[in-house]
Amino acid sequence: MDTNPPSGSVSNRRQFLKTSGVALAGAAVVGGLVRPGYCAENSTIKVALVGCGGRGSGAAAQALSTAGPVKLWAMADVFENRIRNSLKNITAGREQSVDVPAERQFVGLDGYRKAIDSLDQGDLVLLATPPAFRPIHLDYAVDKGVNVFMEKSFAVDPPGIRRVLAAGQRAAQKNLKIAGGLMSRHSVPLMEAVKQIHGGAIGDVITAWAYRMHGPVGFSVRQPGMNEIAHQIANYSCFTWLNGSFLVDWLIHNIDVCCWVKNAWPVSVQGMGGRQVRRDPDQLFDHYGAEYTFADGTRMMAQGRHINNCWDFFGDVLHGTKGSAVLGEGQPKPRLFKGHNPTSENLLWSYRGIESDQYQREHDLLFDAIRNDRLYNETDRCAKSCLTAIMGRMACESGKQITWDEAMASNQELAPGLDTLAWDGPAPASARPLPEGGYPIAVPGQMPAV
């Protein structure tokens, strides 16, 4: 059987990822004893990479660029050629920081276990597989006592979110450090912009618009001999059980930024979406519109579309009682304006400071926390941002209004039994090929809400 993905099938992970406000909650109490999640400052931190696509390879390169000795120690992926290509790219110019012999290159659905098992307590695993597997892998890493960087998204359904939250609580008890890949929270320009807004620069924020509008998400046809699971994982952005939908895995950054600005999570959402133009045999809606309501009655609208020859915009637009803002992922230079017309003559504020790499900065903060035993756990915020996106998808696919509490309590699971998924077995029931061709696609009004 061919376990290599088709040529050109690397999923369309975004390159403008975001970052977050500083999660260094303060210095942990250190008294002579080294706690499980702590690495002495002058010791080498061994890193395992689980998920060797473009984003995982980038995260590994950033981990190796942090201060202090770091060694890439193990790699795991379901596709052997991804490990091979990733290792080649990461090693170039970093030969002294890479030690991944063949016996620590693990192929298969259980490769994450072997990669994590090769680490010592206090080392670090980078989790960058399709989001469906994030709760499983995080759970295992925490049980084994290793620190974690987890790429977004963090789950695809409410049971996954609850599992992530529980793992985050156990990590805190073990003094493990966990960082999440919402890089905008660590973007210095965006942090300064949000500080200005929280200080009242544009008044009270009344509406927030999160956009991701661009051309279609890529799809690769199945290679001869490739089984169903391999085909779907190679196209994970196109299957809901793997990535949670375009709304979840692609809009999560700008949804998160809006909630950050509001300093609140929404209490309910209703929306719509569909598949009007796309003809690829997958499960993707090509447009989404989710309207969220906060406890104070103000609204957030998340719009996602991936269709050619349409209006494109990538960012957040905020309206306050005194002004407005354009910021978020896709807007590297956040701007605040007097009034609601974003024109140059109305410019109120723009970032003038030193540029910083938000991808690198989130790893710098994480490694600093590991080496200096600082409290660092972004799990709760990351999981709740992800739940916000998930409940939006649930509302759009069902056509129903869904509350935060209903979503958090929901047992709607996209791939039951994922822990025991067999490489040669069938796809989850929600994504099995239809007799007439193609795959099941959500139909508003017919899908269960929760």
C-alpha positions in Angstrom: 0.0 0.0 0.0 1.2 3.5 -0.8 1.4 5.6 2.4 2.6 8.7 0.6 0.2 11.6 -0.1 -0.3 12.7 -3.7 2.2 15.2 -5.1 1.1 18.7 -4.3 -1.4 17.6 -1.7 0.2 19.6 1.2 -2.9 21.1 2.8 -3.5 24.8 2.5 -2.3 25.9 5.9 -2.2 29.6 6.3 1.0 31.5 6.5 -0.2 34.4 8.4 -0.8 32.8 11.8 -1.4 34.8 14.9 -0.3 35.3 18.4 -1.5 36.1 21.8 -1.2 38.3 24.8 1.5 37.2 27.2 0.6 33.9 28.9 3.4 34.1 31.5 1.1 34.2 34.5 4.0 34.7 36.9 7.0 32.9 38.3 6.3 29.5 39.7 7.5 28.7 43.2 10.9 27.0 42.9 12.6 25.7 45.9 15.5 23.3 45.2 13.4 20.5 43.8 13.0 20.2 40.1 9.3 19.7 39.2 8.1 17.5 36.4 7.6 20.2 33.8 10.8 22.1 34.5 14.0 22.0 32.5 17.1 23.4 34.1 18.2 26.5 32.0 21.5 25.0 30.8 20.2 21.6 29.8 19.1 20.5 26.3 15.4 20.3 25.6 14.6 17.4 23.3 11.8 18.0 20.9 9.5 15.6 19.1 7.6 16.7 16.0 4.2 15.0 15.5 2.8 16.0 12.1 5.4 16.8 9.6 3.6 19.1 7.1 4.4 22.7 6.4 3.2 24.1 9.7 4.8 21.4 11.8 8.1 21.9 10.0 7.9 25.6 10.6 7.2 25.1 14.3 10.2 22.8 14.6 12.4 25.4 12.9 11.2 28.0 15.4 11.7 25.7 18.4 15.3 25.2 17.2 15.8 29.0 17.0 15.0 29.7 20.6 17.6 30.6 23.2 19.4 27.7 24.9 20.3 24.2 23.7 17.5 22.4 21.8 17.6 19.2 19.9 15.1 17.8 17.4 14.9 14.2 18.7 12.0 12.4 17.0 9.5 12.8 14.3 6.1 11.1 13.5 3.6 11.2 10.7 1.3 8.9 8.9 3.2 9.6 5.6 6.8 8.5 5.4 7.7 11.0 2.7 6.5 13.9 4.8 9.0 12.9 7.6 11.7 12.6 5.0 11.0 15.9 3.3 10.5 17.7 6.6 13.7 16.4 8.1 15.7 17.5 5.1 14.2 21.0 5.2 14.6 21.4 9.0 18.2 20.1 9.0 19.5 22.5 6.4 21.8 24.9 8.3 20.8 23.4 11.7 22.8 20.1 11.6 24.1 20.5 15.1 20.5 20.8 16.5 19.0 17.7 14.7 19.5 14.1 15.8 16.7 12.1 14.3 18.0 8.7 13.2 15.8 6.2 11.4 14.9 4.5 14.6 13.3 7.7 15.9 11.2 8.3 12.7 7.8 6.8 13.4 5.3 6.2 10.6 1.6 5.4 11.3 -1.4 6.4 13.4 0.4 5.3 16.5 3.6 7.1 15.7 2.8 10.0 18.1 3.0 7.5 21.1 6.4 6.3 20.0 7.7 9.9 19.4 6.5 11.1 22.8 7.8 8.0 24.6 11.3 8.8 23.3 11.3 12.0 25.3 12.1 12.5 28.9 9.8 14.3 31.4 10.2 18.1 30.9 11.0 17.8 27.2 8.6 19.1 24.5 6.3 17.7 21.8 5.1 19.8 18.9 1.6 18.7 17.9 0.8 19.7 14.3 -1.4 16.9 12.8 -5.0 17.5 11.5 -7.0 19.0 14.4 -9.2 15.9 14.9 -6.2 14.1 16.6 -5.2 17.0 18.8 -7.2 16.0 21.9 -5.9 12.4 21.7 -2.3 13.5 21.3 -2.5 16.2 24.0 -4.0 13.7 26.4 -1.1 11.3 25.9 1.6 14.0 26.1 0.2 15.3 29.4 0.0 11.8 30.8 3.7 11.2 29.9 4.8 14.5 31.6 6.1 16.4 28.6 5.5 20.1 27.7 3.4 20.8 24.6 3.1 23.2 21.7 -0.2 22.5 19.9 -1.0 24.0 16.6 -4.5 25.2 16.0 -7.2 24.1 15.7 -7.5 22.2 18.9 -10.5 20.0 18.4 -13.3 19.6 15.9 -16.3 18.9 18.2 -17.5 19.6 21.8 -16.3 16.3 23.2 -12.9 17.0 21.8 -13.0 20.5 23.5 -13.9 19.0 26.8 -11.0 16.5 26.5 -8.6 19.3 25.7 -9.8 21.3 28.7 -9.4 18.3 31.0 -5.9 17.7 29.7 -5.0 21.4 30.3 -6.2 21.1 33.9 -4.0 18.0 34.5 -1.1 19.8 32.9 -1.4 22.6 35.3 -1.4 20.2 38.2 1.8 18.7 36.8 3.5 22.0 36.2 3.6 21.3 32.4 3.8 24.2 30.0 1.3 24.3 27.1 1.3 26.8 24.2 -1.4 27.0 21.5 -0.9 28.1 17.9 -3.1 31.2 18.0 -0.1 33.3 17.1 -1.9 36.6 16.8 -2.1 36.8 20.6 1.7 37.2 20.5 1.9 39.7 17.7 3.4 42.9 19.2 1.6 45.3 16.8 -1.7 43.6 17.5 -1.1 43.5 21.3 -0.5 47.3 21.2 -3.7 47.8 19.1 -5.8 45.8 21.5 -4.3 47.7 24.4 -5.4 51.0 22.7 -8.9 49.6 22.2 -9.2 48.4 25.8 -8.0 51.8 26.8 -11.1 53.4 25.1 -9.5 54.7 21.9 -12.5 53.8 19.7 -15.1 53.7 22.6 -17.1 50.7 23.4 -16.9 48.0 20.7 -20.4 47.3 19.3 -19.8 45.2 16.3 -16.9 42.9 15.3 -16.4 41.3 11.9 -14.1 38.4 11.3 -13.3 37.7 7.6 -11.5 35.1 5.6 -12.3 35.6 1.9 -10.1 34.2 -0.8 -9.8 31.6 -3.6 -10.7 27.9 -3.2 -9.1 25.4 -0.8 -7.0 23.0 -2.8 -8.0 19.3 -3.3 -5.8 16.4 -4.5 -7.2 13.4 -6.3 -6.4 10.0 -4.9 -3.3 8.3 -6.1 -3.6 4.6 -7.2 -3.3 2.3 -4.3 -4.1 4.9 -1.7 -6.6 3.8 0.9 -9.6 5.9 2.1 -8.1 7.1 5.4 -4.8 8.1 3.7 -6.7 10.0 1.0 -8.8 11.9 3.5 -5.9 12.8 5.8 -3.9 14.0 2.8 -6.8 16.3 2.1 -7.7 17.0 5.7 -8.8 20.6 5.0 -11.6 19.2 2.9 -13.1 16.7 5.4 -15.1 18.0 8.4 -14.2 15.2 10.8 -10.5 16.1 10.3 -10.4 19.9 10.4 -13.8 20.9 11.8 -14.7 22.9 8.7 -13.4 26.0 6.9 -15.0 28.1 9.7 -13.2 26.3 12.4 -9.7 25.7 11.0 -9.4 28.8 8.8 -11.3 31.5 10.6 -10.3 30.6 14.2 -7.6 33.3 14.3 -9.8 36.2 13.5 -12.7 34.9 15.5 -10.2 34.7 18.5 -9.0 38.2 17.9 -12.6 39.6 18.0 -13.2 37.7 21.3 -9.9 39.1 22.6 -11.0 42.6 21.8 -14.4 42.1 23.4 -12.8 40.3 26.4 -15.7 37.9 26.3 -17.0 34.7 24.7 -20.3 34.8 22.9 -23.5 33.4 24.5 -25.2 32.2 21.3 -24.8 32.0 17.5 -27.0 31.5 14.4 -25.8 31.3 10.8 -25.9 29.9 7.4 -23.6 28.3 4.9 -23.6 26.2 1.8 -21.8 24.7 -1.2 -22.8 26.5 -4.3 -19.7 26.6 -6.5 -17.4 23.8 -5.3 -17.5 20.5 -7.2 -14.5 18.6 -5.7 -15.6 15.3 -4.1 -15.2 16.4 -0.5 -17.3 17.9 2.3 -16.4 21.6 2.2 -19.0 24.3 2.3 -17.6 27.1 0.1 -19.2 29.9 2.2 -20.2 30.5 5.8 -21.8 33.4 7.8 -22.1 33.0 11.5 -23.7 35.8 13.7 -22.6 35.6 17.3 -24.2 37.5 20.2 -22.4 38.5 23.4 -24.0 38.8 26.8 -24.3 42.6 26.4 -26.2 42.2 23.2 -23.4 43.3 20.9 -22.6 41.1 17.8 -19.8 39.5 16.0 -20.1 38.3 12.4 -17.7 35.6 11.1 -17.7 35.4 7.3 -15.7 32.8 5.4 -15.7 32.2 1.6 -13.2 30.4 -0.7 -14.5 31.1 -4.2 -12.6 32.6 -7.2 -13.6 35.9 -8.7 -15.2 37.3 -5.5 -14.4 40.1 -3.2 -11.4 39.1 -1.0 -10.6 40.3 2.4 -8.6 38.8 5.3 -8.8 40.5 8.7 -11.1 42.0 11.4 -13.1 45.2 11.2 -14.4 46.6 14.5 -16.8 49.4 15.1 -16.9 51.3 18.4 -19.0 54.2 19.7 -16.2 56.6 18.8 -14.2 55.0 16.1 -13.2 51.8 14.3 -10.3 49.4 13.7 -8.9 47.2 11.0 -6.6 44.5 12.4 -6.3 40.7 12.9 -4.7 37.9 10.8 -4.0 39.2 7.3 -3.5 42.7 8.6 0.1 43.0 9.7 -0.2 46.7 10.3 -3.3 47.3 12.6 -4.9 50.7 12.4 -7.4 52.6 14.4 -9.7 55.4 13.0 -11.8 58.2 14.1 -15.4 57.5 13.1 -16.3 54.5 10.9 -14.7 55.4 7.6 -11.2 53.9 7.5 -9.6 56.6 5.5 -6.1 58.1 5.8 -7.5 61.4 7.1 -9.3 59.6 9.8 -6.3 57.6 11.0 -6.1 57.7 14.8 -3.4 55.2 15.5 -1.1 52.8 13.8 1.8 50.7 15.2 5.2 52.4 14.9 7.3 50.1 17.0 9.9 47.4 16.1 8.7 44.5 14.0 8.6 41.1 15.6 8.0 37.6 14.3 4.8 36.3 16.0 5.6 32.7 15.1 9.0 32.9 16.7 7.8 34.9 19.7 5.3 32.3 20.8 8.1 29.7 20.9 10.5 32.1 22.6 7.9 32.6 25.4 7.2 28.9 25.7 10.9 27.9 25.9 11.6 30.7 28.4 8.8 29.4 30.6 10.2 25.9 30.4 13.7 26.9 31.2 12.8 29.3 34.0 9.9 27.4 35.4 7.3 30.1 34.8 3.6 29.3 34.8 2.5 29.0 31.1 -0.7 27.3 30.1 -2.8 28.6 27.2 -5.2 25.6 27.0 -8.3 27.2 28.4 -8.3 30.2 26.1 -7.3 28.2 23.1 -10.1 25.6 23.7 -12.7 28.3 24.2 -11.7 30.1 21.0 -12.0 26.8 19.2 -15.4 26.1 20.8 -16.6 29.5 19.5 -15.7 28.5 16.0 -17.2 25.0 16.4 -20.6 26.3 17.6 -20.6 28.6 14.6 -20.2 25.6 12.3 -22.9 23.7 14.2 -25.3 26.6 13.7 -24.5 27.1 10.1 -24.8 23.4 9.2 -28.0 22.9 11.2 -29.7 26.2 10.6 -30.5 26.5 14.3 -29.5 29.0 17.0 -27.1 27.4 19.4 -26.1 28.7 22.8 -22.6 28.5 24.4 -23.9 26.2 27.1 -25.6 23.9 24.6 -22.4 23.7 22.6 -20.2 23.0 25.6 -22.5 20.2 26.8 -23.1 18.7 23.3 -22.2 15.1 22.6 -22.1 15.6 18.9 -18.9 13.7 17.9 -17.7 13.8 14.3 -15.6 10.7 14.5 -16.6 8.4 17.4 -13.9 5.9 18.3 -11.1 8.0 16.8 -8.6 6.6 19.4 -8.9 3.2 17.7 -9.1 4.3 14.1 -7.5 1.7 11.8 -5.3 2.7 8.9 -6.9 0.0 6.6 -10.4 0.4 8.1 -13.3 2.5 6.9 -13.6 6.3 7.3 -15.7 7.6 10.2 -19.5 7.2 9.4 -19.8 11.0 8.8 -17.3 10.8 5.9 -17.8 7.5 4.2 -18.1 7.6 0.4 -21.6 7.7 -1.0 -22.8 5.0 -3.5 -23.4 7.7 -6.1 -20.0 9.2 -5.5 -18.7 12.0 -3.3 -19.3 12.3 0.4 -22.0 13.3 2.9 -22.5 17.1 3.0 -24.3 18.9 5.8 -27.8 20.2 4.9 -29.2 23.1 7.0 -32.6 22.2 8.4 -31.8 18.5 8.3 -28.7 18.3 10.5 -29.1 18.0 14.3 -28.3 21.2 16.1 -26.3 19.7 19.0 
